[in-house]
Amino acid sequence: MDDCDTWSLAEQLIKQHGRNAAVVAADKFVDFQKLGDDDGMAKWVQVLLTIRELSKKRG
């Protein structure tokens, strides 16, 4: 997943889930962790970090 896709997904989650977007991303991370899917885990870590960054910018 490239940076553009990560930002797009993070923005979509924020629009859909508001303040709970980070929780949703963390839950997805855990789902992939349970599967032992390192690529999936890495993707959701990046999405989570992007959500946090966007949330800081938006105040």
mmCIF file of the N, C-alpha and C atoms, coordinates in Angstrom:
data_MODEL
# 
_entry.id   MODEL 
# 
loop_
_atom_site.group_PDB 
_atom_site.id 
_atom_site.type_symbol 
_atom_site.label_atom_id 
_atom_site.label_alt_id 
_atom_site.label_comp_id 
_atom_site.label_asym_id 
_atom_site.label_entity_id 
_atom_site.label_seq_id 
_atom_site.pdbx_PDB_ins_code 
_atom_site.Cartn_x 
_atom_site.Cartn_y 
_atom_site.Cartn_z 
_atom_site.occupancy 
_atom_site.B_iso_or_equiv 
_atom_site.pdbx_formal_charge 
_atom_site.auth_seq_id 
_atom_site.auth_comp_id 
_atom_site.auth_asym_id 
_atom_site.auth_atom_id 
_atom_site.pdbx_PDB_model_num 
ATOM 1   N N  . MET A 1 1  ? 0.862   -1.168  0.000  1.00 0.00 ? 1  MET A N  1 
ATOM 2   C CA . MET A 1 1  ? 0.000   0.000   0.000  1.00 0.00 ? 1  MET A CA 1 
ATOM 3   C C  . MET A 1 1  ? 0.907   1.228   0.000  1.00 0.00 ? 1  MET A C  1 
ATOM 4   N N  . ASP A 1 2  ? 0.671   2.124   -0.936 1.00 0.00 ? 2  ASP A N  1 
ATOM 5   C CA . ASP A 1 2  ? 1.495   3.321   -0.976 1.00 0.00 ? 2  ASP A CA 1 
ATOM 6   C C  . ASP A 1 2  ? 0.933   4.408   -0.059 1.00 0.00 ? 2  ASP A C  1 
ATOM 7   N N  . ASP A 1 3  ? 1.692   5.479   0.096  1.00 0.00 ? 3  ASP A N  1 
ATOM 8   C CA . ASP A 1 3  ? 1.304   6.549   1.022  1.00 0.00 ? 3  ASP A CA 1 
ATOM 9   C C  . ASP A 1 3  ? -0.042  7.164   0.675  1.00 0.00 ? 3  ASP A C  1 
ATOM 10  N N  . CYS A 1 4  ? -0.320  7.300   -0.605 1.00 0.00 ? 4  CYS A N  1 
ATOM 11  C CA . CYS A 1 4  ? -1.596  7.884   -1.041 1.00 0.00 ? 4  CYS A CA 1 
ATOM 12  C C  . CYS A 1 4  ? -2.768  7.005   -0.603 1.00 0.00 ? 4  CYS A C  1 
ATOM 13  N N  . ASP A 1 5  ? -2.626  5.710   -0.770 1.00 0.00 ? 5  ASP A N  1 
ATOM 14  C CA . ASP A 1 5  ? -3.678  4.778   -0.351 1.00 0.00 ? 5  ASP A CA 1 
ATOM 15  C C  . ASP A 1 5  ? -3.860  4.802   1.163  1.00 0.00 ? 5  ASP A C  1 
ATOM 16  N N  . THR A 1 6  ? -2.757  4.894   1.885  1.00 0.00 ? 6  THR A N  1 
ATOM 17  C CA . THR A 1 6  ? -2.817  4.944   3.342  1.00 0.00 ? 6  THR A CA 1 
ATOM 18  C C  . THR A 1 6  ? -3.571  6.180   3.806  1.00 0.00 ? 6  THR A C  1 
ATOM 19  N N  . TRP A 1 7  ? -3.233  7.333   3.239  1.00 0.00 ? 7  TRP A N  1 
ATOM 20  C CA . TRP A 1 7  ? -3.914  8.584   3.609  1.00 0.00 ? 7  TRP A CA 1 
ATOM 21  C C  . TRP A 1 7  ? -5.392  8.518   3.257  1.00 0.00 ? 7  TRP A C  1 
ATOM 22  N N  . SER A 1 8  ? -5.698  7.978   2.089  1.00 0.00 ? 8  SER A N  1 
ATOM 23  C CA . SER A 1 8  ? -7.084  7.875   1.657  1.00 0.00 ? 8  SER A CA 1 
ATOM 24  C C  . SER A 1 8  ? -7.889  6.994   2.611  1.00 0.00 ? 8  SER A C  1 
ATOM 25  N N  . LEU A 1 9  ? -7.332  5.867   2.978  1.00 0.00 ? 9  LEU A N  1 
ATOM 26  C CA . LEU A 1 9  ? -8.014  4.955   3.898  1.00 0.00 ? 9  LEU A CA 1 
ATOM 27  C C  . LEU A 1 9  ? -8.170  5.597   5.271  1.00 0.00 ? 9  LEU A C  1 
ATOM 28  N N  . ALA A 1 10 ? -7.146  6.269   5.745  1.00 0.00 ? 10 ALA A N  1 
ATOM 29  C CA . ALA A 1 10 ? -7.227  6.951   7.043  1.00 0.00 ? 10 ALA A CA 1 
ATOM 30  C C  . ALA A 1 10 ? -8.320  8.019   7.030  1.00 0.00 ? 10 ALA A C  1 
ATOM 31  N N  . GLU A 1 11 ? -8.375  8.800   5.981  1.00 0.00 ? 11 GLU A N  1 
ATOM 32  C CA . GLU A 1 11 ? -9.407  9.835   5.874  1.00 0.00 ? 11 GLU A CA 1 
ATOM 33  C C  . GLU A 1 11 ? -10.807 9.226   5.812  1.00 0.00 ? 11 GLU A C  1 
ATOM 34  N N  . GLN A 1 12 ? -10.940 8.129   5.087  1.00 0.00 ? 12 GLN A N  1 
ATOM 35  C CA . GLN A 1 12 ? -12.230 7.445   4.989  1.00 0.00 ? 12 GLN A CA 1 
ATOM 36  C C  . GLN A 1 12 ? -12.676 6.932   6.356  1.00 0.00 ? 12 GLN A C  1 
ATOM 37  N N  . LEU A 1 13 ? -11.755 6.342   7.113  1.00 0.00 ? 13 LEU A N  1 
ATOM 38  C CA . LEU A 1 13 ? -12.093 5.848   8.442  1.00 0.00 ? 13 LEU A CA 1 
ATOM 39  C C  . LEU A 1 13 ? -12.487 6.988   9.376  1.00 0.00 ? 13 LEU A C  1 
ATOM 40  N N  . ILE A 1 14 ? -11.813 8.116   9.273  1.00 0.00 ? 14 ILE A N  1 
ATOM 41  C CA . ILE A 1 14 ? -12.157 9.274   10.100 1.00 0.00 ? 14 ILE A CA 1 
ATOM 42  C C  . ILE A 1 14 ? -13.557 9.768   9.751  1.00 0.00 ? 14 ILE A C  1 
ATOM 43  N N  . LYS A 1 15 ? -13.867 9.826   8.478  1.00 0.00 ? 15 LYS A N  1 
ATOM 44  C CA . LYS A 1 15 ? -15.209 10.263  8.059  1.00 0.00 ? 15 LYS A CA 1 
ATOM 45  C C  . LYS A 1 15 ? -16.288 9.306   8.555  1.00 0.00 ? 15 LYS A C  1 
ATOM 46  N N  . GLN A 1 16 ? -16.011 8.006   8.480  1.00 0.00 ? 16 GLN A N  1 
ATOM 47  C CA . GLN A 1 16 ? -17.006 7.001   8.857  1.00 0.00 ? 16 GLN A CA 1 
ATOM 48  C C  . GLN A 1 16 ? -17.129 6.816   10.367 1.00 0.00 ? 16 GLN A C  1 
ATOM 49  N N  . HIS A 1 17 ? -16.012 6.914   11.080 1.00 0.00 ? 17 HIS A N  1 
ATOM 50  C CA . HIS A 1 17 ? -16.001 6.541   12.496 1.00 0.00 ? 17 HIS A CA 1 
ATOM 51  C C  . HIS A 1 17 ? -15.624 7.673   13.442 1.00 0.00 ? 17 HIS A C  1 
ATOM 52  N N  . GLY A 1 18 ? -15.289 8.826   12.894 1.00 0.00 ? 18 GLY A N  1 
ATOM 53  C CA . GLY A 1 18 ? -14.949 9.968   13.726 1.00 0.00 ? 18 GLY A CA 1 
ATOM 54  C C  . GLY A 1 18 ? -13.833 9.642   14.698 1.00 0.00 ? 18 GLY A C  1 
ATOM 55  N N  . ARG A 1 19 ? -14.064 9.952   15.972 1.00 0.00 ? 19 ARG A N  1 
ATOM 56  C CA . ARG A 1 19 ? -13.041 9.745   16.998 1.00 0.00 ? 19 ARG A CA 1 
ATOM 57  C C  . ARG A 1 19 ? -12.702 8.274   17.214 1.00 0.00 ? 19 ARG A C  1 
ATOM 58  N N  . ASN A 1 20 ? -13.534 7.382   16.741 1.00 0.00 ? 20 ASN A N  1 
ATOM 59  C CA . ASN A 1 20 ? -13.291 5.943   16.892 1.00 0.00 ? 20 ASN A CA 1 
ATOM 60  C C  . ASN A 1 20 ? -12.457 5.356   15.751 1.00 0.00 ? 20 ASN A C  1 
ATOM 61  N N  . ALA A 1 21 ? -12.022 6.183   14.819 1.00 0.00 ? 21 ALA A N  1 
ATOM 62  C CA . ALA A 1 21 ? -11.261 5.690   13.665 1.00 0.00 ? 21 ALA A CA 1 
ATOM 63  C C  . ALA A 1 21 ? -9.996  4.948   14.092 1.00 0.00 ? 21 ALA A C  1 
ATOM 64  N N  . ALA A 1 22 ? -9.299  5.470   15.085 1.00 0.00 ? 22 ALA A N  1 
ATOM 65  C CA . ALA A 1 22 ? -8.074  4.815   15.551 1.00 0.00 ? 22 ALA A CA 1 
ATOM 66  C C  . ALA A 1 22 ? -8.383  3.455   16.173 1.00 0.00 ? 22 ALA A C  1 
ATOM 67  N N  . VAL A 1 23 ? -9.510  3.354   16.856 1.00 0.00 ? 23 VAL A N  1 
ATOM 68  C CA . VAL A 1 23 ? -9.917  2.078   17.457 1.00 0.00 ? 23 VAL A CA 1 
ATOM 69  C C  . VAL A 1 23 ? -10.205 1.057   16.353 1.00 0.00 ? 23 VAL A C  1 
ATOM 70  N N  . VAL A 1 24 ? -10.879 1.496   15.310 1.00 0.00 ? 24 VAL A N  1 
ATOM 71  C CA . VAL A 1 24 ? -11.183 0.607   14.182 1.00 0.00 ? 24 VAL A CA 1 
ATOM 72  C C  . VAL A 1 24 ? -9.888  0.116   13.535 1.00 0.00 ? 24 VAL A C  1 
ATOM 73  N N  . ALA A 1 25 ? -8.945  1.023   13.315 1.00 0.00 ? 25 ALA A N  1 
ATOM 74  C CA . ALA A 1 25 ? -7.665  0.638   12.713 1.00 0.00 ? 25 ALA A CA 1 
ATOM 75  C C  . ALA A 1 25 ? -6.906  -0.318  13.630 1.00 0.00 ? 25 ALA A C  1 
ATOM 76  N N  . ALA A 1 26 ? -6.926  -0.062  14.927 1.00 0.00 ? 26 ALA A N  1 
ATOM 77  C CA . ALA A 1 26 ? -6.253  -0.953  15.877 1.00 0.00 ? 26 ALA A CA 1 
ATOM 78  C C  . ALA A 1 26 ? -6.890  -2.342  15.877 1.00 0.00 ? 26 ALA A C  1 
ATOM 79  N N  . ASP A 1 27 ? -8.212  -2.385  15.777 1.00 0.00 ? 27 ASP A N  1 
ATOM 80  C CA . ASP A 1 27 ? -8.906  -3.675  15.699 1.00 0.00 ? 27 ASP A CA 1 
ATOM 81  C C  . ASP A 1 27 ? -8.498  -4.448  14.450 1.00 0.00 ? 27 ASP A C  1 
ATOM 82  N N  . LYS A 1 28 ? -8.359  -3.738  13.335 1.00 0.00 ? 28 LYS A N  1 
ATOM 83  C CA . LYS A 1 28 ? -7.918  -4.392  12.089 1.00 0.00 ? 28 LYS A CA 1 
ATOM 84  C C  . LYS A 1 28 ? -6.507  -4.948  12.258 1.00 0.00 ? 28 LYS A C  1 
ATOM 85  N N  . PHE A 1 29 ? -5.644  -4.169  12.920 1.00 0.00 ? 29 PHE A N  1 
ATOM 86  C CA . PHE A 1 29 ? -4.291  -4.641  13.199 1.00 0.00 ? 29 PHE A CA 1 
ATOM 87  C C  . PHE A 1 29 ? -4.335  -5.958  13.980 1.00 0.00 ? 29 PHE A C  1 
ATOM 88  N N  . VAL A 1 30 ? -5.143  -6.005  15.013 1.00 0.00 ? 30 VAL A N  1 
ATOM 89  C CA . VAL A 1 30 ? -5.257  -7.203  15.842 1.00 0.00 ? 30 VAL A CA 1 
ATOM 90  C C  . VAL A 1 30 ? -5.768  -8.384  15.020 1.00 0.00 ? 30 VAL A C  1 
ATOM 91  N N  . ASP A 1 31 ? -6.723  -8.124  14.128 1.00 0.00 ? 31 ASP A N  1 
ATOM 92  C CA . ASP A 1 31 ? -7.223  -9.195  13.260 1.00 0.00 ? 31 ASP A CA 1 
ATOM 93  C C  . ASP A 1 31 ? -6.088  -9.816  12.448 1.00 0.00 ? 31 ASP A C  1 
ATOM 94  N N  . PHE A 1 32 ? -5.241  -8.969  11.873 1.00 0.00 ? 32 PHE A N  1 
ATOM 95  C CA . PHE A 1 32 ? -4.130  -9.474  11.070 1.00 0.00 ? 32 PHE A CA 1 
ATOM 96  C C  . PHE A 1 32 ? -3.050  -10.104 11.947 1.00 0.00 ? 32 PHE A C  1 
ATOM 97  N N  . GLN A 1 33 ? -2.894  -9.582  13.154 1.00 0.00 ? 33 GLN A N  1 
ATOM 98  C CA . GLN A 1 33 ? -1.939  -10.172 14.094 1.00 0.00 ? 33 GLN A CA 1 
ATOM 99  C C  . GLN A 1 33 ? -2.339  -11.604 14.429 1.00 0.00 ? 33 GLN A C  1 
ATOM 100 N N  . LYS A 1 34 ? -3.623  -11.821 14.661 1.00 0.00 ? 34 LYS A N  1 
ATOM 101 C CA . LYS A 1 34 ? -4.120  -13.161 14.962 1.00 0.00 ? 34 LYS A CA 1 
ATOM 102 C C  . LYS A 1 34 ? -3.871  -14.126 13.815 1.00 0.00 ? 34 LYS A C  1 
ATOM 103 N N  . LEU A 1 35 ? -3.901  -13.595 12.600 1.00 0.00 ? 35 LEU A N  1 
ATOM 104 C CA . LEU A 1 35 ? -3.650  -14.424 11.417 1.00 0.00 ? 35 LEU A CA 1 
ATOM 105 C C  . LEU A 1 35 ? -2.157  -14.625 11.154 1.00 0.00 ? 35 LEU A C  1 
ATOM 106 N N  . GLY A 1 36 ? -1.326  -13.862 11.864 1.00 0.00 ? 36 GLY A N  1 
ATOM 107 C CA . GLY A 1 36 ? 0.111   -13.929 11.622 1.00 0.00 ? 36 GLY A CA 1 
ATOM 108 C C  . GLY A 1 36 ? 0.509   -13.272 10.317 1.00 0.00 ? 36 GLY A C  1 
ATOM 109 N N  . ASP A 1 37 ? -0.280  -12.310 9.863  1.00 0.00 ? 37 ASP A N  1 
ATOM 110 C CA . ASP A 1 37 ? -0.061  -11.631 8.586  1.00 0.00 ? 37 ASP A CA 1 
ATOM 111 C C  . ASP A 1 37 ? 0.735   -10.345 8.822  1.00 0.00 ? 37 ASP A C  1 
ATOM 112 N N  . ASP A 1 38 ? 2.050   -10.439 8.663  1.00 0.00 ? 38 ASP A N  1 
ATOM 113 C CA . ASP A 1 38 ? 2.919   -9.291  8.914  1.00 0.00 ? 38 ASP A CA 1 
ATOM 114 C C  . ASP A 1 38 ? 2.645   -8.124  7.977  1.00 0.00 ? 38 ASP A C  1 
ATOM 115 N N  . ASP A 1 39 ? 2.343   -8.418  6.713  1.00 0.00 ? 39 ASP A N  1 
ATOM 116 C CA . ASP A 1 39 ? 2.054   -7.346  5.760  1.00 0.00 ? 39 ASP A CA 1 
ATOM 117 C C  . ASP A 1 39 ? 0.770   -6.605  6.141  1.00 0.00 ? 39 ASP A C  1 
ATOM 118 N N  . GLY A 1 40 ? -0.230  -7.363  6.530  1.00 0.00 ? 40 GLY A N  1 
ATOM 119 C CA . GLY A 1 40 ? -1.485  -6.744  6.958  1.00 0.00 ? 40 GLY A CA 1 
ATOM 120 C C  . GLY A 1 40 ? -1.293  -5.911  8.212  1.00 0.00 ? 40 GLY A C  1 
ATOM 121 N N  . MET A 1 41 ? -0.494  -6.429  9.142  1.00 0.00 ? 41 MET A N  1 
ATOM 122 C CA . MET A 1 41 ? -0.210  -5.687  10.362 1.00 0.00 ? 41 MET A CA 1 
ATOM 123 C C  . MET A 1 41 ? 0.513   -4.378  10.036 1.00 0.00 ? 41 MET A C  1 
ATOM 124 N N  . ALA A 1 42 ? 1.494   -4.443  9.166  1.00 0.00 ? 42 ALA A N  1 
ATOM 125 C CA . ALA A 1 42 ? 2.260   -3.247  8.791  1.00 0.00 ? 42 ALA A CA 1 
ATOM 126 C C  . ALA A 1 42 ? 1.356   -2.201  8.144  1.00 0.00 ? 42 ALA A C  1 
ATOM 127 N N  . LYS A 1 43 ? 0.439   -2.662  7.300  1.00 0.00 ? 43 LYS A N  1 
ATOM 128 C CA . LYS A 1 43 ? -0.505  -1.755  6.638  1.00 0.00 ? 43 LYS A CA 1 
ATOM 129 C C  . LYS A 1 43 ? -1.330  -1.001  7.672  1.00 0.00 ? 43 LYS A C  1 
ATOM 130 N N  . TRP A 1 44 ? -1.867  -1.725  8.643  1.00 0.00 ? 44 TRP A N  1 
ATOM 131 C CA . TRP A 1 44 ? -2.755  -1.089  9.616  1.00 0.00 ? 44 TRP A CA 1 
ATOM 132 C C  . TRP A 1 44 ? -2.005  -0.235  10.625 1.00 0.00 ? 44 TRP A C  1 
ATOM 133 N N  . VAL A 1 45 ? -0.741  -0.543  10.880 1.00 0.00 ? 45 VAL A N  1 
ATOM 134 C CA . VAL A 1 45 ? 0.072   0.354   11.707 1.00 0.00 ? 45 VAL A CA 1 
ATOM 135 C C  . VAL A 1 45 ? 0.225   1.690   10.994 1.00 0.00 ? 45 VAL A C  1 
ATOM 136 N N  . GLN A 1 46 ? 0.498   1.638   9.701  1.00 0.00 ? 46 GLN A N  1 
ATOM 137 C CA . GLN A 1 46 ? 0.646   2.878   8.934  1.00 0.00 ? 46 GLN A CA 1 
ATOM 138 C C  . GLN A 1 46 ? -0.663  3.668   8.894  1.00 0.00 ? 46 GLN A C  1 
ATOM 139 N N  . VAL A 1 47 ? -1.772  2.979   8.737  1.00 0.00 ? 47 VAL A N  1 
ATOM 140 C CA . VAL A 1 47 ? -3.073  3.652   8.737  1.00 0.00 ? 47 VAL A CA 1 
ATOM 141 C C  . VAL A 1 47 ? -3.319  4.298   10.102 1.00 0.00 ? 47 VAL A C  1 
ATOM 142 N N  . LEU A 1 48 ? -3.022  3.579   11.155 1.00 0.00 ? 48 LEU A N  1 
ATOM 143 C CA . LEU A 1 48 ? -3.215  4.103   12.503 1.00 0.00 ? 48 LEU A CA 1 
ATOM 144 C C  . LEU A 1 48 ? -2.349  5.337   12.748 1.00 0.00 ? 48 LEU A C  1 
ATOM 145 N N  . LEU A 1 49 ? -1.093  5.290   12.350 1.00 0.00 ? 49 LEU A N  1 
ATOM 146 C CA . LEU A 1 49 ? -0.217  6.443   12.507 1.00 0.00 ? 49 LEU A CA 1 
ATOM 147 C C  . LEU A 1 49 ? -0.717  7.641   11.696 1.00 0.00 ? 49 LEU A C  1 
ATOM 148 N N  . THR A 1 50 ? -1.238  7.375   10.526 1.00 0.00 ? 50 THR A N  1 
ATOM 149 C CA . THR A 1 50 ? -1.775  8.450   9.684  1.00 0.00 ? 50 THR A CA 1 
ATOM 150 C C  . THR A 1 50 ? -3.025  9.047   10.306 1.00 0.00 ? 50 THR A C  1 
ATOM 151 N N  . ILE A 1 51 ? -3.888  8.217   10.862 1.00 0.00 ? 51 ILE A N  1 
ATOM 152 C CA . ILE A 1 51 ? -5.085  8.719   11.550 1.00 0.00 ? 51 ILE A CA 1 
ATOM 153 C C  . ILE A 1 51 ? -4.664  9.646   12.686 1.00 0.00 ? 51 ILE A C  1 
ATOM 154 N N  . ARG A 1 52 ? -3.685  9.232   13.462 1.00 0.00 ? 52 ARG A N  1 
ATOM 155 C CA . ARG A 1 52 ? -3.214  10.071  14.573 1.00 0.00 ? 52 ARG A CA 1 
ATOM 156 C C  . ARG A 1 52 ? -2.641  11.382  14.072 1.00 0.00 ? 52 ARG A C  1 
ATOM 157 N N  . GLU A 1 53 ? -1.887  11.334  12.990 1.00 0.00 ? 53 GLU A N  1 
ATOM 158 C CA . GLU A 1 53 ? -1.316  12.552  12.414 1.00 0.00 ? 53 GLU A CA 1 
ATOM 159 C C  . GLU A 1 53 ? -2.411  13.490  11.915 1.00 0.00 ? 53 GLU A C  1 
ATOM 160 N N  . LEU A 1 54 ? -3.380  12.942  11.205 1.00 0.00 ? 54 LEU A N  1 
ATOM 161 C CA . LEU A 1 54 ? -4.476  13.763  10.704 1.00 0.00 ? 54 LEU A CA 1 
ATOM 162 C C  . LEU A 1 54 ? -5.300  14.341  11.856 1.00 0.00 ? 54 LEU A C  1 
ATOM 163 N N  . SER A 1 55 ? -5.499  13.568  12.894 1.00 0.00 ? 55 SER A N  1 
ATOM 164 C CA . SER A 1 55 ? -6.270  14.033  14.041 1.00 0.00 ? 55 SER A CA 1 
ATOM 165 C C  . SER A 1 55 ? -5.567  15.192  14.740 1.00 0.00 ? 55 SER A C  1 
ATOM 166 N N  . LYS A 1 56 ? -4.237  15.135  14.837 1.00 0.00 ? 56 LYS A N  1 
ATOM 167 C CA . LYS A 1 56 ? -3.478  16.233  15.444 1.00 0.00 ? 56 LYS A CA 1 
ATOM 168 C C  . LYS A 1 56 ? -3.618  17.510  14.631 1.00 0.00 ? 56 LYS A C  1 
ATOM 169 N N  . LYS A 1 57 ? -3.579  17.378  13.303 1.00 0.00 ? 57 LYS A N  1 
ATOM 170 C CA . LYS A 1 57 ? -3.682  18.534  12.419 1.00 0.00 ? 57 LYS A CA 1 
ATOM 171 C C  . LYS A 1 57 ? -5.070  19.174  12.486 1.00 0.00 ? 57 LYS A C  1 
ATOM 172 N N  . ARG A 1 58 ? -6.063  18.346  12.672 1.00 0.00 ? 58 ARG A N  1 
ATOM 173 C CA . ARG A 1 58 ? -7.456  18.835  12.686 1.00 0.00 ? 58 ARG A CA 1 
ATOM 174 C C  . ARG A 1 58 ? -7.865  19.348  14.060 1.00 0.00 ? 58 ARG A C  1 
ATOM 175 N N  . GLY A 1 59 ? -7.083  18.998  15.062 1.00 0.00 ? 59 GLY A N  1 
ATOM 176 C CA . GLY A 1 59 ? -7.336  19.472  16.423 1.00 0.00 ? 59 GLY A CA 1 
ATOM 177 C C  . GLY A 1 59 ? -8.444  18.779  17.026 1.00 0.00 ? 59 GLY A C  1 
# 
